[in-house]
Each structure stands twice: as C-alpha cells, then as structure tokens.
Amino acid sequence: MGYQSQMGNYQAVPRLAHKEAYKLFRSMLTEHRRKKGVTQAALADLLGVPQSYVSKYELGERRIDLVETLEILRALEIDAVVFVRTLIKAAESQMAWTHTSPRKSAHGPC
C-alpha cells in the first residue's frame, strides 16, 4: 500500500495552520520557562547548549524536533504528556490547526 493511499482518509492541514500551531508551541515553551523563573542562559546550561540555541528556537529562527522538545521539557521539569495535551487543546481552541480522522481514539485526536 502506498503512502498516498494510506493518507487518503486525512485532510491536509493548511500551511498557515502549521505556522500558527508552531508559534503557539514556541510561546508555550517560553511561557513555561519564564513561569519557572529560568533564564535562557540557565536553561542552556541545563541542556549543554549555547544560550543562542534557546533564543533562536523561542524566536522561531530555529525549529526544534521532538527529541529536543523532550529534553527541554525534562530540563524544565514539565510533564511532556500534559504539555502536548495542553498544546492540542489550545491549538484547537485557537483554530491553529484542524485534524479530521476517520477513527475515534480514547487517547485524543491522534
């Protein structure tokens, strides 16, 4: 079965929605860091990276992947599952992205 046929039941998410959802994701990471009273420099030290790394992903100049996100959340002592659930709810409420799936899941929209 090819990729296109596997994805046939899903609607494409508009490019703008991806940008808005990622912007929300970045702002949530920044907000959590600030609420914890952690500076960019202190977080960078915890991660073993330069302060510019934190600055660039917070400003959207650098994208971070899932593994990097998990490392950041762990450094900030934030539960990753709770963070993702909150992100999904916030994104849906802001209409930052929509996702339709032919199946219902007890674990949420994924």
C-alpha positions as CSV (number, residue, x, y, z in Angstrom):
1,M,0.0,0.0,0.0
2,G,1.5,3.4,-1.0
3,Y,1.8,6.5,1.1
4,Q,-0.9,8.3,-0.7
5,S,-3.5,5.5,-0.3
6,Q,-2.6,5.3,3.4
7,M,-3.2,9.0,3.9
8,G,-6.3,9.1,1.8
9,N,-8.7,9.5,4.7
10,Y,-6.9,12.5,6.2
11,Q,-7.4,16.2,5.2
12,A,-4.4,18.3,4.6
13,V,-3.6,20.9,7.2
14,P,-3.2,24.3,5.6
15,R,0.4,25.6,5.7
16,L,-0.7,28.7,7.7
17,A,-2.2,26.4,10.4
18,H,1.2,24.7,10.8
19,K,2.8,28.1,11.3
20,E,0.3,29.2,13.8
21,A,0.5,25.9,15.7
22,Y,4.3,26.1,15.8
23,K,4.1,29.7,17.0
24,L,1.8,28.5,19.8
25,F,4.1,25.7,20.6
26,R,7.1,28.1,20.9
27,S,5.1,30.6,23.0
28,M,4.1,27.8,25.4
29,L,7.7,26.7,25.9
30,T,8.8,30.3,26.5
31,E,5.9,30.9,28.9
32,H,6.7,27.7,30.9
33,R,10.4,28.7,31.1
34,R,9.5,32.2,32.4
35,K,7.0,30.9,34.9
36,K,9.6,28.6,36.3
37,G,11.9,31.6,36.7
38,V,14.6,30.1,34.5
39,T,16.6,32.3,32.2
40,Q,17.6,31.4,28.7
41,A,21.2,31.1,29.9
42,A,20.3,28.8,32.8
43,L,18.2,26.6,30.5
44,A,21.0,26.5,28.0
45,D,23.4,25.4,30.8
46,L,21.0,22.6,31.8
47,L,20.8,21.5,28.1
48,G,24.5,21.8,27.5
49,V,24.0,24.2,24.6
50,P,24.8,27.9,24.0
51,Q,22.2,30.5,25.1
52,S,21.7,31.4,21.5
53,Y,20.1,27.9,20.9
54,V,17.3,28.8,23.4
55,S,16.9,32.3,22.0
56,K,16.7,31.1,18.4
57,Y,14.0,28.5,19.0
58,E,12.0,30.9,21.1
59,L,12.1,33.5,18.4
60,G,11.3,31.0,15.6
61,E,14.7,31.3,14.0
62,R,15.4,27.6,14.6
63,R,13.0,24.7,14.7
64,I,13.3,22.0,17.3
65,D,12.3,18.4,16.9
66,L,10.6,16.0,19.2
67,V,13.7,14.8,20.9
68,E,14.9,18.3,21.6
69,T,11.5,19.3,22.9
70,L,11.5,16.3,25.3
71,E,15.0,17.4,26.5
72,I,13.7,21.0,27.1
73,L,10.6,19.8,28.9
74,R,12.7,17.4,31.1
75,A,15.1,20.3,32.0
76,L,12.1,22.4,33.0
77,E,10.5,19.6,34.9
78,I,7.4,19.7,32.8
79,D,5.4,16.6,32.0
80,A,5.5,16.0,28.3
81,V,2.1,14.4,28.0
82,V,0.4,17.2,29.9
83,F,2.3,19.7,27.7
84,V,1.2,18.1,24.5
85,R,-2.4,17.7,25.6
86,T,-2.4,21.4,26.6
87,L,-0.9,22.3,23.2
88,I,-3.6,20.4,21.4
89,K,-6.4,22.0,23.3
90,A,-5.0,25.4,22.9
91,A,-4.4,24.9,19.2
92,E,-7.9,23.6,18.6
93,S,-9.5,26.4,20.6
94,Q,-7.5,29.0,18.6
95,M,-8.3,27.1,15.4
96,A,-4.5,26.9,14.8
97,W,-5.0,23.6,13.3
98,T,-7.7,21.2,12.5
99,H,-7.4,17.4,12.1
100,T,-10.1,15.1,10.9
101,S,-9.6,11.4,11.2
102,P,-11.9,8.5,10.2
103,R,-11.3,6.9,13.6
104,K,-12.0,7.9,17.1
105,S,-9.4,7.3,19.8
106,A,-9.8,7.2,23.6
107,H,-6.5,8.9,23.8
108,G,-7.4,12.1,21.9
109,P,-7.3,13.3,18.3
110,C,-4.1,11.4,17.3
